[in-house]
Amino acid sequence: MRRALSLPSVPRIETLFSPQRRHRATAALAALLVQLLALPASADSRYGDETLPESVQAQLRQLLPQRPGSVDIYALVVGGDADDEVFRRETAAVRNALDARLGTVGRSVVLVNHRSQPAPEATFNSVRQVLHALARRMDPNEDVLWLYLTSHGAPDHALVLSYPNRKLHWLTASHLRKMLDEAGIRYRVVVVSACYSGGFVPPLAGPETLVATSSAASRKAYGCGNASQMTDFSRALYLKALPQTRSVPEAVRLPLQIIHQQEAADHVEHSYPQMRSGAAIETRLKELPLPRTGR
């Protein structure tokens, strides 16, 4: 006679789903959801690599410390599109202009995408990481960030970040605002040169922010293309206004007039550059009179 198999005891259904067990299961599920939601969005490769390219790390290693009692400007210059040569040329020219006019030598970083590079420099992750790195150098109660972004812009107000054979997430104003807030950077000058860039103004504006764009939210800007040295707005700001004015707010306002007159003379549809400046950043920037250039 065969011996009957001894099966392990199985809990009754009502035991499995007792109030105590249901409570523990719910708590465990909630904890798992928290962990999943806490995972960085960068798990998606379109946000860029977690490790910064060596070319960017080298720039960060060379950053100078903040000078106590002095208002220092730290600059981040971003060129997003890898296929259009103008953005590579422009980022170099803008950095030189800021270094020469605003004293950002040793306190400026450039992220530019170009097809000749082994990897993209300007990505969602790299912008976020560099902002945090700059914030660690800055005194939030004294220093000012100058953030300049140039690329193509989309009608839905996203800034193009591109690199050959790789899809990258584009940068929106809400993304950028969150990055700046999380980095703890208080005083900000944000300049965006792209079509439809006026859409960046409302999300970024605030008492401690000056934001300027090369066009209105519904208008295109001019000057991109492989044959161009700089976009029109950047030329007006960095090569014309900045060298001849005595204050940063004045330098940023002047291109609005320059561009309007230039476009009227060229008989093209106006791009209507935008600017909005908060009271606190205006006060802070008054402590940064620009030196005379002899012009």
C-alpha positions in Angstrom: 0.0 0.0 0.0 1.4 3.3 -1.1 2.0 5.9 1.5 0.0 9.1 1.1 2.0 12.2 0.2 2.3 14.7 3.0 1.5 18.1 1.5 2.6 21.3 3.2 -0.2 23.2 4.9 -1.7 26.0 2.8 -3.0 29.1 4.6 -6.6 29.7 4.3 -7.6 32.5 2.0 -9.0 34.6 4.8 -5.6 34.3 6.6 -3.7 35.4 3.5 -5.8 38.5 3.2 -6.2 39.3 6.9 -6.2 43.0 7.8 -2.6 42.7 9.2 -1.3 41.0 6.1 -3.1 43.5 3.8 -1.6 46.4 5.7 1.9 44.9 5.4 1.5 44.2 1.7 0.2 47.7 1.0 3.1 49.2 2.9 5.6 47.1 0.9 4.0 48.1 -2.4 4.1 51.7 -1.4 7.7 51.5 -0.5 8.5 49.8 -3.9 6.6 52.6 -5.8 8.6 55.2 -3.9 11.8 53.6 -5.0 10.7 53.3 -8.6 9.6 56.9 -8.7 12.9 58.0 -7.1 14.9 56.4 -10.0 16.5 59.2 -12.0 15.0 60.0 -15.4 18.5 59.6 -16.7 17.9 55.8 -16.8 16.6 56.8 -20.3 19.6 57.1 -22.5 18.0 60.1 -24.2 18.8 62.1 -21.2 22.5 61.7 -21.8 25.3 59.7 -20.1 25.6 59.8 -16.3 29.4 60.4 -16.6 30.3 63.7 -18.1 32.7 63.8 -21.1 36.3 64.3 -20.2 36.2 67.6 -22.1 33.6 68.9 -19.6 35.2 67.4 -16.5 38.4 69.2 -17.4 36.6 72.5 -17.5 35.0 71.8 -14.1 38.4 71.0 -12.6 39.7 74.4 -13.6 36.9 76.4 -12.1 38.1 79.1 -9.8 36.5 79.5 -6.3 34.2 82.3 -5.4 35.8 85.5 -4.0 34.2 86.4 -0.6 32.8 89.9 -0.6 32.8 90.1 -4.4 30.0 89.5 -6.9 31.4 86.9 -9.3 29.6 85.8 -12.5 29.8 82.2 -13.3 28.8 81.4 -16.9 27.4 78.3 -18.6 27.2 78.5 -22.4 25.3 75.7 -24.2 25.1 75.0 -27.9 22.5 72.3 -28.5 22.4 71.3 -32.2 25.3 69.2 -33.5 24.7 69.6 -37.2 24.6 73.4 -37.6 28.1 75.0 -37.5 26.9 78.3 -36.3 26.2 77.1 -32.8 29.7 75.8 -32.3 31.2 79.1 -33.5 28.7 81.1 -31.4 29.4 79.3 -28.1 33.1 80.1 -28.5 32.5 83.7 -29.3 30.0 84.1 -26.5 32.4 82.6 -24.0 35.2 85.0 -25.1 32.8 88.0 -24.9 31.8 87.0 -21.3 35.3 86.4 -20.2 36.5 89.7 -21.6 33.6 91.9 -20.5 32.2 90.3 -17.4 35.3 88.7 -16.0 34.2 85.1 -16.2 37.7 83.8 -17.0 38.1 80.7 -15.0 34.5 80.7 -14.1 32.9 79.7 -17.4 31.9 76.4 -18.9 30.9 75.5 -22.5 28.7 72.5 -23.4 28.5 72.2 -27.2 27.3 69.4 -29.4 29.2 68.8 -32.6 29.4 65.9 -35.0 33.2 65.8 -34.6 33.0 64.9 -30.9 33.1 61.3 -29.6 30.0 62.0 -27.5 27.5 64.8 -26.9 28.5 67.5 -24.3 25.1 69.2 -24.1 22.5 66.9 -22.8 19.8 67.0 -20.2 22.1 65.3 -17.7 25.2 67.4 -18.4 23.3 70.7 -18.1 21.9 69.5 -14.7 25.2 68.3 -13.5 27.2 71.4 -14.5 24.6 73.7 -12.9 25.1 71.8 -9.6 28.9 72.0 -10.0 28.7 75.7 -10.6 26.4 76.1 -7.6 28.9 74.4 -5.3 31.5 77.1 -6.3 29.1 80.0 -6.0 28.0 82.0 -3.0 24.2 82.0 -3.4 23.9 85.3 -1.6 26.5 87.1 -3.7 27.2 85.5 -7.1 25.3 85.5 -10.4 24.8 82.8 -13.0 24.9 83.7 -16.6 23.2 80.9 -18.6 23.3 81.2 -22.3 21.6 78.6 -24.6 21.6 78.6 -28.4 20.1 76.1 -30.7 17.1 75.5 -32.9 13.8 76.0 -31.2 10.5 74.2 -31.6 7.0 75.7 -31.8 6.2 74.0 -28.5 9.1 75.9 -26.9 11.6 73.1 -26.5 15.3 73.7 -27.2 16.8 71.2 -29.6 19.6 69.0 -28.2 20.9 66.8 -30.9 23.8 64.5 -31.8 24.4 62.2 -34.8 22.9 58.7 -34.6 21.6 59.3 -31.0 18.2 60.6 -29.8 18.4 63.2 -27.0 15.6 64.7 -25.0 15.1 68.4 -25.8 15.2 71.0 -23.1 12.1 72.8 -22.0 11.7 75.9 -19.8 10.0 73.8 -17.1 13.0 71.4 -17.1 15.4 74.3 -16.9 13.5 76.0 -14.1 13.6 72.8 -12.0 17.3 72.3 -12.6 18.1 75.8 -11.5 15.9 75.6 -8.4 17.3 72.2 -7.4 20.9 73.5 -7.8 20.1 76.3 -5.4 21.3 79.1 -7.8 19.6 82.3 -6.6 20.6 85.1 -8.9 20.2 84.2 -12.6 20.6 85.8 -16.0 19.2 83.4 -18.6 19.5 84.2 -22.3 18.0 81.9 -24.9 18.7 82.3 -28.6 16.3 80.1 -30.6 13.1 80.3 -32.6 10.0 80.5 -30.5 12.3 81.1 -27.4 9.9 83.6 -25.9 8.0 80.6 -24.5 10.9 80.4 -22.0 10.1 83.7 -20.4 7.0 83.1 -18.2 8.3 79.8 -16.6 11.8 81.3 -15.9 10.8 84.8 -14.8 11.0 85.8 -11.1 12.3 88.5 -8.8 15.9 87.1 -8.9 16.0 86.3 -12.6 16.6 88.3 -15.8 15.5 86.3 -18.8 15.9 87.4 -22.4 15.1 85.6 -25.6 15.8 86.1 -29.3 12.2 85.9 -30.3 8.6 86.0 -29.1 6.9 82.7 -28.3 5.2 82.6 -31.7 8.1 84.0 -33.8 11.2 82.7 -35.5 14.6 84.2 -34.9 17.3 84.8 -37.6 20.9 84.0 -38.3 21.4 80.2 -38.0 23.0 78.2 -40.7 26.3 76.6 -41.5 27.5 79.8 -43.3 26.7 82.1 -40.3 29.2 83.1 -37.7 26.6 84.0 -35.1 22.9 84.3 -34.8 21.5 87.8 -35.2 20.4 88.2 -31.5 23.8 87.0 -30.2 25.7 89.3 -32.4 23.5 92.2 -31.2 24.0 91.3 -27.6 27.6 90.1 -27.3 29.4 92.0 -30.1 27.4 95.3 -30.1 25.5 95.9 -26.9 27.8 94.4 -24.3 30.9 96.3 -25.4 29.3 99.7 -25.4 27.0 99.7 -22.3 27.9 100.4 -18.7 25.4 97.9 -17.1 24.2 94.4 -17.7 20.5 95.2 -17.8 21.2 98.0 -20.3 23.3 95.6 -22.4 20.5 93.0 -22.5 17.8 95.6 -23.3 19.7 97.2 -26.2 19.5 94.2 -28.6 15.7 94.5 -28.6 16.1 97.8 -30.3 19.0 96.8 -32.5 17.1 93.7 -33.8 13.9 95.6 -34.4 15.7 98.3 -36.5 17.7 95.6 -38.4 14.7 93.6 -39.3 12.8 96.7 -40.4 15.7 97.6 -42.7 15.8 94.0 -44.1 12.0 94.0 -44.6 11.6 90.7 -42.7 8.9 89.6 -40.2 9.9 90.8 -36.8 11.1 88.3 -34.3 10.3 90.5 -31.3 13.0 89.6 -28.8 11.8 89.5 -25.2 13.2 90.5 -21.8 11.8 90.3 -18.3 13.8 91.3 -15.3 13.0 91.0 -11.5 13.7 93.7 -9.0 16.2 91.6 -6.9 18.4 90.7 -9.9 18.4 94.3 -11.1 19.7 95.4 -7.7 22.3 92.7 -7.8 23.5 93.6 -11.3 23.8 97.2 -10.4 26.8 96.1 -8.3 28.5 95.0 -11.5 29.2 98.2 -13.5 30.9 97.3 -16.7 34.3 98.9 -17.3 34.7 101.6 -20.0 35.9 100.2 -23.3 37.1 103.4 -24.9 34.4 103.2 -27.6 
